[in-house]
Amino acid sequence: MAKKLVIKVTAGADAPERCSQAFTVAAVAVASGVEVSLWLTGESAWFALPGKAAEFELPHAAPLPDLLDALLAGGRVTLCTQCAARRGIGEADTLEGVRIAGAQVFVSEAMADGTQALVY
């Protein structure tokens, strides 16, 4: 089993099931003791902002704010630099604990020994 899991979520409210799956897998991995790095890209970038996760609804799914809180507490959450810039999101706008980083950092994390990467 990989020692670290890097998950890139590209979907938000535009593809709610795919979005929820990414957050759910990431939160379950954190709860299982796996080191997790979740990357918010594309439409999921909005979830780096306070209150946005609470607007997300998907029947029979865990509440996104709860999943995000678990990830912020036990893993790492990163907002894509370009995705943030395209949406006018700056570091001062994001939830506490969310960092902004680019593709070089993503590739470095994904290619590290003992790491499994998933994209949703």
Steps between C-alpha positions, in 0.01 A plus 500: 500500500619850418622707791354816352193575290481804274151575370418763241133593485403684182123501553276712716128563487522439123562125563384441859545123515859515378572786740348319796690181418832683506432664836361176645799290393738764632323525837479121539871475423579763766283312750690182410835659582613566143689822430270689261552801277179623335532741207210730413499574127243613246157554651602345832719808554197678643504267803816674621279795595316526832139383477517358148505135608175560692330592172579158350219245512490138391238259633631199695851650522695615802479878546787664314582739788558201728727330247693821438542559874642149541745562217611834639550343842684187393633554150612774265269701274647693209333740259646505150680829427355547152150393607510753783621777270229431241237534773653804669578303818797612707663348808316743728168370362550133579412288799767474766732213412454513122819572312530619141757320284557410139565209268867462599399427861224262386740304279758488779243361745353253252839362395639448850586143599215312663235735361179415316329775300130508407316754286124554521 
